Every structure is written in C-alpha cells, then in structure tokens.
Amino acid sequence: MKLYFLIVFMNIFSIILVSGEKIEELYQYLMSNYNKHVRPVENNSDILTVKVGVKLVQIDDVNEINQIMQTHVYVLHEWRDYSFVWSPNDYDGVEYIHMPNDLIWKPDLVLYNNADGDYQITSKAKAYIRYDGTVKWNAPMIYKSYCSIDIQYYPYDTQNCTLKFGTWTYSGSLVNLQFITDDQSPVIDRGWDLEDYTPSVEWEILNLTAIRHEEVYACCEEVYFDLTFTCTIQRKSLFYTINLIVPCINISVLTVLVFVLPSDSRKKITLSVSILVALLVFYLLLIELIPPTSLVISLLGKYLLFTLVLVNLSIAITIITLNIHFRRHPTTHMPYWLRNTLLIHLPKLLFMERPSMPTKYVHIREQLHSIHRHQRLLYKFKDKQRKQLVKITSNHIAYILQQIENEKNEKEIIEEWRFIALILDRLFLIIFVSVTLIGTIESLLNTPSLYISTPPINPMCYLYYPPINDSQWIKTCATDSLSNQQYSIRTSI
C-alpha cells in the first residue's frame, strides 16, 4: 500500500516538474527577440484591434462639492499579439500562461476625464496569454473621474457620470478601439460588466451605456477613437428625506403655529426668531452638502428659501399684530371704513363673533342717564339751599359715573384692538396654511423621481464578459410578457 502511494506521488511530482519545465521553455521561447515597445502586428500597416470593457465593482463615492465620482473598476483589455502563438502539442498541452504586464506591449489607454491621480493604468495585474495569441488583461483600478453634478432636483437627483477611455499615442489608423463584446452578441448593452458589483448604500444604477466616438483633434490630422462608458445613477433619498425634508416641513408647520399662539403670552416673537435660527442652521448644512454653483438652485434650496420668506413674513406680521394688540385710547384712531371692515365684515367671513359688552357697564350707563334727568328736575325746586346741596351731590355722583363710563369706553376700545389682533391672527393663519400646503405640494410635484419611477438595473443582466476558458458564456436579460418581470438567461456561444 505504501509503495502504491509512493508511486502515485512520484508520478504527480514528475508531471508537475515536466510541466514547469515546459512552461519555462515556452516562456523563453515567447520572450526571445520580443520588444514590448513595438506594436504587436505582423505588418506595420496593419491595424491592431483592442477590445475594452469595464467591470464595475463598486461606486465608492460621489463628491458633489468637487464634482468627482470615485469608482472601483476592472478595466478589461483584449487584443491579439502575433508573437504569442504556439502549438500546445509542443509543450505538453499548455494552452495559456500568465505573464507580468510590464514585460509585454500594452495599449496606452488613459482616462480622459480623470480628476485625480495617474491618468494611465498602473496596475501590476498579470496578463492572460492564450496559445492563439489572444492577450487578456484585467487591471483593477480606483478612478476619480470628473462628473458634472446637476443639483436641480437635489436630494432627489439623477446623475450621468462617465468614464472616457482612449489611447494617448496611437491614432485610429494604428489601434482600433472596440467594445469587449461584438454587435452580434445577445446582450442588453456593450462594454459594462456587473458580475462583481457591490450595491452602493447611497446610489442606485438606473442605466448603463457605452458609446464609441471618433475625434479629430486640432493637433493632429489622424482620427482618434475613445470609448465613453456612461453610468446613470439615482440618489437613494431616504436619508435626506428623514434628516432634511421632514425637518424643513416641520419648520414650515412651526411658522404657521406662530399665529395660533395668543398675543398675551408675549412669546410670539421668541418663537418666530427661534424658527428663523433653526432655518439658518439648515442653510449652513445645505451649503456644505451641495456644490457651490450659480447656474441653478436645488429643489431643497428653493424650499428652504420659500420657508425663509414665510418665516420673515411671519415675524413682520407678528410685530404688527402685537402692536395692534397693545394699542390704547386715545393714542390711536381708527378710520370708520377700517373699523367697519375689521369689526363687522371680516369676522363674518372668518366665522368669528365679537364678544358682547358686560351687563354692569350697561347698568352704569343707565344710571348716568338717570342722574342727568334728575339734575334737570332740580331747577324746579324753590328752596335754594336744598337745591344747592342736591346739585353738588348729583354733580359728584355724575362725575364718578362719568369716570366709570370713560373707563368702560377705554376698555371697549382695548377689547376692540385685541379683537382686531385676534382677527388678523386668524386671517394670516388661514393664509399661511394655504401657502405652506401649496408650496410643499408644488415642491414635491417638481420632483421627477417621485412620480417617474425608473427601477434600478438587474446586475445579472450585464454578465456578458466571457470567462477565460473554452466554454464561453453570456448572460442576458429577458422580460416575461405576462408578469412583466426581468429574469436571467444563461446562453452558450
């Protein structure tokens, strides 16, 4: 038994040793007289076709302030190098090898809209080389690309960010850039691969597109190709709804409640100023979140500006109503038409009723009229002393009653001003509630993502880059016409 295992082990070891020797021999054969600085074509007039794709791993960050998108991707390369052709039968069936990429020719592919770091791909990943000369190099990179941020509907915004790749040296007559999949493949789109994609906590992918451009630059007469990969992403708005939108609506509600607070409490101005301070804090927070641009105002900025106008108006109106509430006779005088409007017609429209005058004041007024009637009767008496005594007494009583009447009149005027202040509070409460509801609903209706729902893409629909083996697989998506649901199909080509 031990002898059997020893024989098996020796056979495996000899196979590995021979295989290693053959790979080393193949390596020496391929690298002899190989120049990595020369374009790998048989004739100098031949055009080398380089296929490029992008495997998206993760959207790391979208910096709205600096307008930069950071992504973790694999840049997929595929081309044919005529120098790397051999017969597997001559090397014990070895069909492919892996080689350091710095030893072979590579297309000088750069990210045109790079915002930070190296423009050229500097990955140390090894290249896969097949016996027919096919070279595949999948370089992992972390890119920071410029992305023009549209903040019009922030925080319910949708952004179109691109990765624009092209060769820096070779024109279209030397290197032809194509997508990693051809037009005949049954795929939804070209160039993108989401097999290893990790969903972002802040963004959802709505669409992926890839376009090939032909450009003629002012410096050169040749045509240059570039491949532009566009990623349409939508912000997940739950965090912003809970932490920004809801507090803003709450501030608008508090602005309305200022007109519910009684003027006698003397806290109306304090509440209004506190609301204004809270709103300014939100303004400072918003400035730190959105990019500083003068081209457009964000949806949240418009709503905050709308709320700021309401708060300032509420403070001004509150000052006016408090002034009216604490007015006194005879320092103020109300015109007849204004008095008639505020005390008769407007309360009827607002379903308010003026309080009735206390009965004791009515009794005092009747007594005052009775005193005046008695004074007129005194002149009929003949006795002068008695007439004089009654006259003095009646004058004193009339004076006291007159003072009480004046006090009563002053209190009536005070109550009138208080009632006018109460009417104005009711009036502006209705106006501010209406304006706040209209402004809030209008802001929500101007948000496309709330009523135009575009579902995020299914990553399984974009798994169409064939693996490195003999059996090539492509995954595409189809739609069930009955359930209208997307499902994945695995097809061999």
C-alpha positions in Angstrom: 0.0 0.0 0.0 2.8 2.4 0.9 4.6 1.5 -2.3 1.4 2.4 -4.3 1.1 5.9 -2.7 4.8 6.4 -3.3 4.4 5.6 -7.0 1.4 7.9 -7.4 3.3 10.7 -5.6 6.3 10.3 -7.8 4.2 10.4 -11.0 2.4 13.6 -9.9 5.7 15.2 -9.0 7.3 14.2 -12.3 4.2 15.6 -14.2 4.5 18.9 -12.3 8.2 19.1 -12.8 7.9 18.4 -16.6 5.0 20.9 -16.9 7.1 23.5 -15.1 10.0 22.9 -17.4 7.7 23.2 -20.4 6.2 26.4 -19.2 9.7 27.8 -18.6 10.7 26.7 -22.0 7.6 28.3 -23.5 8.4 31.5 -21.6 11.9 31.6 -23.0 10.6 30.9 -26.5 8.0 33.7 -26.4 10.2 36.4 -24.9 13.2 35.8 -27.2 13.5 38.7 -29.6 10.3 40.3 -28.2 10.2 44.1 -27.9 7.4 45.4 -25.7 7.8 48.9 -27.2 6.7 47.8 -30.7 3.1 47.5 -31.7 2.4 43.7 -32.0 1.4 43.4 -35.7 2.9 41.4 -38.5 2.9 44.3 -40.9 3.4 47.9 -39.9 0.4 48.9 -42.0 -1.9 46.6 -40.1 -4.4 48.0 -37.6 -4.4 46.4 -34.2 -7.9 45.9 -32.7 -8.1 46.3 -28.9 -11.3 45.4 -27.2 -12.1 47.3 -24.0 -14.7 46.7 -21.3 -15.4 47.9 -17.7 -16.3 45.6 -14.9 -17.9 47.8 -12.2 -17.1 46.6 -8.7 -18.4 49.5 -6.6 -19.3 53.2 -6.7 -17.2 54.3 -3.8 -18.2 57.9 -3.5 -19.8 60.8 -5.4 -18.3 64.1 -4.2 -20.9 66.8 -5.0 -18.7 69.6 -3.8 -15.7 68.8 -6.1 -17.9 67.1 -8.7 -15.9 63.9 -8.6 -17.1 60.2 -8.8 -14.8 57.6 -7.3 -15.3 54.1 -8.7 -13.6 50.7 -8.2 -13.4 49.0 -11.6 -11.6 46.3 -13.6 -10.6 47.7 -17.0 -10.9 44.7 -19.3 -8.4 44.6 -22.3 -8.3 42.1 -25.1 -6.1 42.1 -28.2 -4.1 39.7 -30.3 -0.3 39.6 -30.2 1.1 37.6 -33.1 4.3 37.0 -31.2 2.5 34.9 -28.6 1.4 32.0 -30.8 2.4 28.4 -30.1 1.2 24.9 -30.5 0.0 23.3 -27.3 1.1 19.9 -28.5 4.8 21.1 -28.5 4.5 22.0 -24.8 2.6 19.1 -23.2 -0.8 20.7 -23.9 -0.1 24.1 -22.2 -2.8 26.3 -23.7 -2.2 29.5 -21.7 0.2 31.2 -19.4 0.2 34.3 -17.1 2.9 36.9 -17.6 3.7 40.2 -15.8 2.1 43.0 -17.8 5.2 45.2 -17.6 7.0 42.7 -19.9 4.6 42.9 -22.8 3.2 45.5 -25.1 0.0 47.2 -23.7 -2.2 49.9 -25.2 -1.6 53.2 -23.5 -5.2 53.5 -22.5 -5.9 56.6 -20.3 -8.9 58.0 -18.6 -9.5 61.4 -20.3 -11.8 62.8 -17.6 -9.6 61.8 -14.8 -9.8 64.2 -11.8 -7.1 62.9 -9.6 -4.1 60.5 -9.6 -2.5 58.8 -12.6 -4.1 59.0 -16.0 -2.6 55.8 -17.2 -3.4 52.4 -15.9 -0.7 51.4 -13.5 -2.0 48.0 -12.2 0.5 45.2 -11.6 -2.0 42.5 -12.5 -0.7 39.8 -14.8 -1.9 39.3 -18.3 -3.5 36.1 -19.5 -2.0 34.8 -22.8 -3.6 32.1 -24.9 -1.8 29.9 -27.5 -3.6 31.6 -30.4 -2.1 34.9 -29.4 -5.1 36.3 -27.5 -4.0 38.6 -24.7 -6.4 39.4 -21.9 -5.5 41.9 -19.2 -8.0 42.8 -16.5 -6.5 45.7 -14.5 -8.1 46.6 -11.2 -8.2 50.4 -10.7 -9.7 53.0 -8.5 -10.7 56.0 -10.6 -11.6 59.5 -9.6 -13.4 60.9 -12.7 -14.9 64.3 -13.2 -18.7 64.2 -13.2 -20.8 67.2 -13.8 -23.3 67.3 -10.9 -26.8 68.5 -11.7 -28.3 69.7 -8.4 -31.6 71.0 -9.7 -33.6 68.2 -8.0 -31.3 67.6 -5.1 -31.7 65.4 -3.0 -34.0 63.5 -5.5 -31.4 63.9 -8.2 -30.2 61.7 -11.0 -26.6 62.0 -12.3 -24.9 60.9 -15.5 -21.3 60.1 -14.8 -18.9 58.9 -17.5 -15.6 57.1 -17.8 -13.9 58.2 -21.1 -11.1 55.9 -22.2 -8.8 56.4 -25.2 -5.2 55.8 -26.4 -2.9 58.7 -25.8 -0.4 57.9 -28.5 -1.9 55.7 -31.2 -4.4 57.1 -33.7 -7.3 55.1 -35.2 -5.0 54.0 -38.1 -2.8 52.2 -35.7 -5.0 51.0 -32.9 -8.8 50.4 -33.3 -10.7 50.5 -30.1 -13.8 48.3 -29.8 -16.0 47.1 -27.0 -15.3 43.8 -25.4 -18.4 42.3 -27.0 -19.4 42.5 -30.6 -22.7 43.6 -32.1 -24.0 40.1 -32.8 -23.9 39.0 -29.1 -27.3 38.8 -27.5 -26.7 41.4 -24.8 -28.6 44.4 -23.5 -25.6 46.7 -23.7 -22.0 46.7 -24.6 -18.9 47.2 -22.5 -20.2 47.0 -19.0 -20.0 44.0 -16.6 -21.7 43.9 -13.2 -20.8 40.4 -12.2 -18.8 41.5 -9.1 -20.8 44.7 -8.5 -21.5 45.6 -4.8 -24.5 47.8 -4.4 -23.9 51.3 -3.1 -25.6 52.4 0.1 -26.3 55.9 -1.4 -26.8 55.4 -5.2 -28.8 53.1 -7.4 -27.8 52.4 -11.0 -30.6 53.2 -13.4 -28.9 52.7 -16.7 -25.5 51.8 -18.3 -24.5 52.8 -21.8 -21.3 52.8 -23.8 -20.6 54.8 -26.9 -17.6 54.8 -29.3 -16.5 58.2 -30.6 -14.3 59.2 -33.5 -12.5 62.5 -32.8 -10.2 64.7 -34.9 -8.2 67.0 -32.7 -6.6 70.3 -33.7 -3.1 69.0 -33.1 -3.3 66.1 -35.5 -4.8 65.0 -38.8 -5.5 61.4 -37.8 -8.7 60.1 -36.3 -8.6 59.1 -32.6 -11.1 56.7 -31.0 -12.4 56.9 -27.5 -14.9 54.7 -25.6 -17.2 56.6 -23.3 -18.9 54.5 -20.5 -21.9 56.3 -19.1 -23.4 55.3 -15.7 -26.8 56.9 -14.8 -27.3 56.8 -11.1 -30.0 58.0 -8.8 -29.6 59.0 -5.2 -31.3 56.9 -2.5 -33.3 59.7 -0.9 -34.5 58.0 2.3 -31.7 59.5 4.4 -32.2 63.0 3.1 -36.0 62.7 3.4 -35.8 61.9 7.1 -32.9 64.2 8.0 -33.6 67.2 5.7 -37.0 67.3 4.1 -39.0 66.3 7.2 -37.3 68.9 9.5 -37.9 71.6 6.8 -41.6 70.7 6.6 -41.6 70.8 10.4 -40.1 74.4 10.3 -42.9 75.4 8.0 -45.5 74.0 10.3 -44.0 75.8 13.3 -44.1 79.0 11.2 -47.9 78.6 10.9 -48.3 77.8 14.6 -47.0 81.3 15.4 -50.4 82.7 14.6 -52.1 80.2 16.9 -50.1 81.4 19.9 -52.1 84.0 21.9 -50.6 87.5 22.0 -51.0 87.8 25.7 -48.3 85.1 26.2 -45.7 87.5 24.8 -43.8 84.6 23.3 -44.7 85.0 19.6 -41.6 86.9 18.7 -39.4 84.5 20.6 -40.9 81.5 18.7 -40.5 83.3 15.4 -36.9 84.2 16.0 -36.1 80.6 17.2 -37.6 79.2 14.0 -35.5 81.6 11.9 -32.3 80.5 13.7 -33.2 76.8 13.1 -33.8 77.6 9.4 -30.4 79.3 9.1 -28.7 76.3 10.6 -30.3 74.2 7.8 -29.0 76.6 5.3 -25.5 76.2 6.6 -25.9 72.4 6.5 -27.1 72.6 2.9 -24.2 74.7 1.8 -21.8 72.0 3.0 -23.7 69.3 1.0 -24.2 70.7 -2.4 -21.7 72.1 -4.9 -21.3 75.9 -5.0 -22.8 76.8 -8.3 -24.7 79.8 -9.6 -26.3 78.1 -12.5 -29.3 76.6 -10.8 -30.9 76.4 -7.3 -31.5 73.0 -5.9 -35.1 71.8 -5.1 -34.2 71.7 -1.4 -32.7 75.2 -1.6 -35.8 76.6 -3.2 -38.0 75.1 -0.5 -35.7 76.5 2.2 -35.8 79.9 0.5 -39.6 79.6 0.4 -39.6 78.7 4.1 -37.3 81.6 4.9 -39.6 84.1 3.2 -42.5 82.7 5.2 -40.6 83.0 8.5 -39.6 86.6 7.8 -43.1 87.5 6.9 -44.4 85.8 10.0 -42.0 87.8 12.1 -43.1 91.1 10.5 -46.8 90.2 10.7 -46.4 89.1 14.4 -44.8 92.5 15.2 -47.8 94.3 13.6 -50.4 92.1 15.4 -48.6 92.7 18.7 -48.6 96.4 18.1 -52.4 96.3 17.4 -53.0 94.1 20.4 -51.4 96.5 22.9 -52.8 99.8 21.4 -54.6 102.2 23.9 -57.1 105.0 23.7 -56.7 107.9 22.8 -53.2 107.5 21.3 -54.6 105.7 18.2 -57.5 106.4 16.0 -59.2 104.0 13.6 -60.9 105.3 10.4 -64.5 104.5 10.1 -64.1 102.4 6.9 -61.3 100.3 8.5 -63.3 99.9 11.7 -66.3 98.8 9.7 -64.2 96.3 7.7 -62.3 94.8 10.6 -65.1 94.6 13.2 -68.2 93.8 11.1 -67.5 92.3 7.6 -64.2 90.4 8.2 -65.3 88.5 11.3 -68.3 87.2 9.4 -66.0 85.8 6.7 -63.8 84.1 9.3 -66.8 82.8 11.3 -65.9 84.9 14.3 -68.2 86.8 16.6 -67.4 89.8 18.7 -67.8 89.4 22.4 -70.8 91.2 24.0 -70.4 94.1 26.4 -70.6 93.3 30.1 -74.0 93.9 31.8 -72.6 96.1 34.6 -71.4 98.7 32.1 -74.9 98.8 30.7 -76.3 99.4 34.2 -73.8 102.2 34.9 -74.7 103.9 31.7 -78.4 103.8 32.6 -77.7 105.2 36.0 -75.7 108.1 34.4 -78.6 109.0 32.2 -80.9 108.9 35.2 -78.7 111.3 37.1 -78.8 113.7 34.2 -82.6 113.6 34.2 -82.7 114.3 38.0 -80.3 117.3 37.5 -82.7 118.8 35.1 -85.6 118.4 37.6 -83.7 120.2 40.3 -84.2 123.5 38.7 -87.9 123.3 39.5 -87.3 123.4 43.3 -87.8 126.7 45.1 -85.5 126.1 48.0 -82.1 127.4 47.1 -80.1 125.7 49.8 -81.7 122.4 49.3 -81.3 122.9 45.6 -77.6 123.7 46.0 -77.0 120.6 48.1 -78.7 118.3 45.7 -76.9 119.9 42.8 -73.4 119.3 44.4 -74.3 115.8 45.3 -75.6 115.0 41.9 -72.5 116.5 40.3 -70.3 114.3 42.4 -72.3 111.3 41.5 -72.3 112.2 37.8 -68.5 112.8 37.9 -68.0 109.3 39.4 -70.3 107.7 36.9 -68.6 109.7 34.0 -65.2 108.3 35.1 -66.6 104.8 35.2 -68.1 105.4 31.7 -64.8 106.7 30.4 -63.0 103.6 31.8 -65.7 101.4 30.3 -65.2 103.1 26.9 -61.4 102.7 27.1 -61.8 99.1 27.9 -64.2 98.7 25.0 -61.6 100.3 22.7 -58.8 98.0 24.1 -61.0 95.0 23.6 -61.7 96.2 20.0 -58.0 96.3 19.3 -57.4 92.9 20.8 -60.3 91.5 18.8 -58.8 93.0 15.6 -55.4 91.4 16.5 -57.2 88.1 17.0 -59.0 88.5 13.6 -55.6 89.2 11.9 -54.1 86.1 13.5 -57.0 84.0 12.3 -56.7 85.6 8.8 -53.0 85.1 8.4 -53.2 81.6 9.9 -55.5 80.6 7.1 -53.3 82.4 4.5 -50.1 80.8 5.8 -51.6 77.3 6.0 -52.8 77.6 2.4 -49.5 79.0 1.1 -47.4 76.4 3.0 -49.5 73.5 1.6 -49.4 74.9 -1.9 -45.6 75.4 -1.7 -44.9 72.0 -0.2 -47.1 70.2 -2.7 -45.6 72.2 -5.6 -42.1 71.3 -4.5 -43.0 67.6 -4.3 -44.6 67.7 -7.7 -41.5 69.2 -9.2 -39.5 66.1 -8.2 -39.4 63.7 -11.1 -38.3 60.7 -9.1 -41.4 60.7 -7.0 -43.8 60.1 -9.9 -41.5 58.9 -12.7 -40.2 55.6 -11.2 -37.3 54.0 -13.1 -36.4 50.7 -11.5 -32.7 50.0 -10.9 -31.0 47.7 -13.2 -30.6 44.0 -12.5 -26.8 43.2 -12.2 -27.5 39.7 -13.7 -28.4 41.4 -17.0 -24.9 42.6 -17.5 -22.8 39.5 -17.0 -21.7 39.1 -20.6 -17.9 39.2 -20.5 -16.9 35.6 -21.3 -14.7 33.8 -18.8 -11.2 32.6 -19.7 -11.8 29.0 -20.8 -13.0 27.1 -23.8 -16.7 27.3 -23.0 -17.8 30.9 -23.3 -20.9 32.0 -21.5 -23.1 35.1 -21.9 -25.9 36.1 -19.5 -28.6 38.3 -20.8 -32.0 39.5 -19.6 -35.4 39.0 -21.0 -38.8 40.2 -20.0 -41.8 37.9 -19.2 -44.7 39.5 -21.1 -47.2 38.1 -18.6 -45.6 39.0 -15.3 -43.5 41.9 -16.7 -40.6 40.7 -14.5 -37.0 40.5 -15.5 -35.2 37.2 -15.4 -31.8 35.9 -16.3 -30.9 33.6 -19.2 -27.6 31.7 -19.4 -26.6 31.0 -23.0 -23.6 29.3 -24.5 -21.9 30.8 -27.6 
